[in-house]
Amino acid sequence: MNRNFLFIVNPISGTRTKGGLESFIKTVCEEKKYVHTIIHTEPQMDMDSLSDYILKSKFTDVIICGGDGTVNMVINGLRHLGINFGIIPVGSGNGLSRGAGIPMKPREAFQIIEKGNVQLTDAFFVNNHFSCMLSGIGLDAAVAQRFANGTKRGLYNYTKQTLIQFFKAHPYQFEIELEGFRFFSDAFFISVANSNQFGNNMTIAPLASLTDGLLDIVIVQKMPKAGMPLAILKQVRGNNKLFNLAEDVGKKNIIYLQTASLKIINHQLAPFHIDGDPVETESELNIKILPKAFKMLVP
Ligand SMILES: Nc1ncnc2c1ncn2[C@@H]1O[C@H](COP(=O)(O)OP(=O)(O)OP(=O)(O)O)[C@@H](O)[C@H]1O
């Protein structure tokens, strides 16, 4: 089948201007005689009009050129079309792309797109918010909020905000219900991961798979703050085993488990983010996997 590529470029993702990327896309597509069109995202994009345009123009592949916020917006708005999604990762964190093994260099990412290897990929809902990478409550959401409010993006600014928020961090009270089991936790943050990481290869859920029909839940419980970096490092390195709910919750600093759904009662209205973008927090979060939610072009 002849392919017809629609490239959707977010002009503000990451730190680089996108002129070079667009020249690359034009050159490589002209060289290889691929039919292609380039458009830009808008902050509040009309996805219904975009869907109509895609159907009318008979695009076969939508290529997202941006970070996780752009990936979320485009996939959520267009997944009902059953179209292939490729990613050229040019965001700040690129957590979904990195989790899927998509190269960070545009030329290499485009080679993956050309190969056309389609993977049916999971996503999930948190209440009515669509998420395909990683969402969370507490400290990491505070980082996402400050990062979004800042004028500068990129890894340096993300790291700076993480350190500032770490020193301010305090635990929040949560009540967690899953698989007929209910427990309380005072936690600095809870990550709900489909991809294995926050982005920038900061792995938080080493066993996460984009295709297993499960979410990886990481609960970083109250502990002396000085001990938190080492506890997280152990989690990142995969030293923490998957948690068995029959064990005593109180014995572990970090709880790591997999489930298809869970409910979190957010007693103190801890901040909340979806795929790295802050959203208004809610007192009850119903989280559910959406297996095989979209078609992604992967290595
Ligand atoms: N044309 C535009 N002008 C301004 N903002 C835009 C435009 N298009 C999209 N946005 C906003 O850009 C934001 C950031 O996009 P994105 O998440 O892709 O980049 P990033 O935050 O740098 O990367 P990552 O999420 O991987 O860390 C999104 O919140 C989106 O609403």
The ligand as an SDF file (V2000), in Angstrom:
LIG
                    3D

 31 33  0  0  0  0  0  0  0  0999 V2000
    1.3100   25.8920   18.6190 N   0  0  0  0  0  0  0  0  0  0  0  0
    1.4650   25.8120   19.9470 C   0  0  0  0  0  0  0  0  0  0  0  0
    1.8460   26.9040   20.6560 N   0  0  0  0  0  0  0  0  0  0  0  0
    2.0110   26.8440   21.9910 C   0  0  0  0  0  0  0  0  0  0  0  0
    1.8410   25.7250   22.7390 N   0  0  0  0  0  0  0  0  0  0  0  0
    1.4800   24.6010   22.0820 C   0  0  0  0  0  0  0  0  0  0  0  0
    1.2700   24.5850   20.6650 C   0  0  0  0  0  0  0  0  0  0  0  0
    0.9110   23.3200   20.3140 N   0  0  0  0  0  0  0  0  0  0  0  0
    0.8690   22.5770   21.4480 C   0  0  0  0  0  0  0  0  0  0  0  0
    1.2150   23.3350   22.5210 N   0  0  0  0  0  0  0  0  0  0  0  0
    1.3930   22.8950   23.9110 C   0  0  0  0  0  0  0  0  0  0  0  0
    2.7290   22.4090   24.0250 O   0  0  0  0  0  0  0  0  0  0  0  0
    2.8200   21.7390   25.2650 C   0  0  0  0  0  0  0  0  0  0  0  0
    4.0760   20.9060   25.3610 C   0  0  0  0  0  0  0  0  0  0  0  0
    4.1370   19.9370   24.4090 O   0  0  0  0  0  0  0  0  0  0  0  0
    5.0040   18.6000   24.6050 P   0  0  0  0  0  0  0  0  0  0  0  0
    4.5330   17.8390   25.7890 O   0  0  0  0  0  0  0  0  0  0  0  0
    4.9770   17.9210   23.3120 O   0  0  0  0  0  0  0  0  0  0  0  0
    6.4880   19.1030   24.8650 O   0  0  0  0  0  0  0  0  0  0  0  0
    7.4250   18.9620   26.1180 P   0  0  0  0  0  0  0  0  0  0  0  0
    6.6560   19.2150   27.3840 O   0  0  0  0  0  0  0  0  0  0  0  0
    8.6220   19.8270   25.8600 O   0  0  0  0  0  0  0  0  0  0  0  0
    7.8850   17.4310   26.0560 O   0  0  0  0  0  0  0  0  0  0  0  0
    7.5860   16.1840   27.0560 P   0  0  0  0  0  0  0  0  0  0  0  0
    6.1070   16.1380   27.2990 O   0  0  0  0  0  0  0  0  0  0  0  0
    8.1020   14.9840   26.3120 O   0  0  0  0  0  0  0  0  0  0  0  0
    8.3470   16.4440   28.3120 O   0  0  0  0  0  0  0  0  0  0  0  0
    1.4990   21.0210   25.4120 C   0  0  0  0  0  0  0  0  0  0  0  0
    0.9900   21.2420   26.6920 O   0  0  0  0  0  0  0  0  0  0  0  0
    0.5870   21.6900   24.3460 C   0  0  0  0  0  0  0  0  0  0  0  0
   -0.6510   22.1340   24.8540 O   0  0  0  0  0  0  0  0  0  0  0  0
  1  2  1  0
  2  3  1  0
  2  7  2  0
  3  4  2  0
  4  5  1  0
  5  6  2  0
  6  7  1  0
  6 10  1  0
  7  8  1  0
  8  9  2  0
  9 10  1  0
 10 11  1  0
 11 12  1  0
 11 30  1  0
 12 13  1  0
 13 14  1  0
 13 28  1  0
 14 15  1  0
 15 16  1  0
 16 17  2  0
 16 18  1  0
 16 19  1  0
 19 20  1  0
 20 21  2  0
 20 22  1  0
 20 23  1  0
 23 24  1  0
 24 25  2  0
 24 26  1  0
 24 27  1  0
 28 29  1  0
 28 30  1  0
 30 31  1  0
M  END
$$$$
